[in-house]
Structures are given as structure tokens and as C-alpha cells.
Amino acid sequence: MATVTKKDLVCALAEKCNCQQNDAQDAVQCFLDQIIDQLSAGNRIELREFGVFETRTRNAHKARNPRSKETVDVPARARVKFKPGCAMKEKVQVLVQGASVQPPPG
């Protein structure tokens, strides 16, 4: 399984849209910046067929250091939750099904 970087996505977008890589780079960066801006404002982002991004807050709590047995306070944290859409679930599920089920001959 390969790792795809932002640069790889920019190159693919530039080729598919038949535009300059600089324009594709600006479009991808602008899109990612908008996602970050909206999430940091507390908004929920719903992209049909793709998925939903939303922020969740984890409450402050106490934890214990396993080595020293000392109790420490862990502050509240915000995190981003992603729930994939139906189309993404179906396409990704092919990875599991393709490994265990062979297609019928024909």
C-alpha cells in the first residue's frame, strides 16, 4: 500500500483538469485551509458521498503515570472526528473483500 502525498494529489488534479500545477496547488491548499477554518470555528463539514468532519471535545481528566504512579491532570482537548460516507465505505470495503473473495470466472 503506497502513501499518497499532497504533491501527488496536486499532480493528479492538474492532469485531470488540464491546468497548471501551481493552479492545482492553490486550489488544493485553499480547500484544505477552508476545512481547517470551518472546523476551528466549530462548524460541521458535510461532503455528500465522501464523509463528515466535526470537532469533539474531550473533557479534562486525571491520569496516572504508570512508572511513578503519580496522578496528573490532563487538560480538555478538541479533536477532529471523521465519519466516512457511503460511497467511500463501499470503495474501501473492496480492499477487504478483494483479499478474501476471488471474482467469479467469466
Residue pairs with C-beta under 8 A, 6 or more apart in sequence:
6 28
6 32
9 28
10 21
10 24
10 25
10 28
11 21
11 24
13 19
13 24
13 27
13 28
14 20
14 21
14 23
14 24
17 24
35 45
35 53
38 45
39 45
39 53
39 54
39 55
39 80
42 55
44 52
44 53
44 54
45 52
45 53
45 54
46 52
47 53
47 85
48 85
49 85
49 86
49 87
49 88
50 84
50 85
50 87
50 88
51 82
51 83
51 84
51 85
51 88
52 82
52 83
52 85
53 80
53 81
53 82
54 80
54 81
54 83
55 78
55 79
55 80
55 81
56 78
56 79
56 80
56 81
57 76
57 77
57 78
57 79
58 76
58 77
58 78
58 79
59 76
60 73
60 74
60 75
60 76
61 73
61 74
62 71
62 72
62 73
62 74
63 71
63 72
63 74
64 70
64 71
64 72
65 71
65 72
84 92
